[in-house]
Amino acid sequence: MTRLGSLGKENSVSRNIPKEEDLTNDATRLQQLLYSVGRRRSLRDPIASTCEEMQFTPPQVHALLWLGQDGMLTMGELARRLGVTEKTVTGVVDRLEREDQVQRERITLDRRVVRCRLTEQGQKTYQKLERLMFQAVVHMLGMLDTTDRKALFRILEKLIRRLESPPGEALSGPQEKSA
């Protein structure tokens, strides 16, 4: 009886650990779904039209959003957030600085470190972008019922927790129950 009990336990644990084939199929499916969401112009319109109207590139808009969200960032931190090299972020910041959207400041303790922050004009631009993004998110969430929104939040929160866990622990750690 003990042997059966332990076998039953092993099977329930192994059911929670995804097989590589399942992960590959699920990754393909998620990738295709994300591409499909990205193709829907209605989800991009508020930001795309703002980019055109203000004559900003997507990296410039993302830089404004990160600086508005997180405050002053070093050039290296901003480059990592944008997913670009430090050389590339320098060009992005140069253009935003010429438009009086951001300002660079050197750190007195280490003159090699340069931080960026939004100017007063940049703060206004950020607030406009934030309003447009919020309206787009409200529109998108309005397409889901309450149950689906709760499931979406639960899944995203779980993913964030696992992304924040030490490397290797996210996949090999205890599996949470699916709901």
Secondary structure, DSSP 8 states (H G I E B T S, - for coil): -HHHHHHHHHHHHHHHS--HHHHHHHHHHHHHHHHHHHH-HHHHHHHHHHHHHHT--HHHHHHHHHHHHH-SEEHHHHHHHHTS-HHHHHHHHHHHHHTTSEEEEE-SS-TT-EEEEE-HHHHHHHHHHHHHHHHHHHHHHTTS-HHHHHHHHHHHHHHHHHHHS-TTHHHHS------
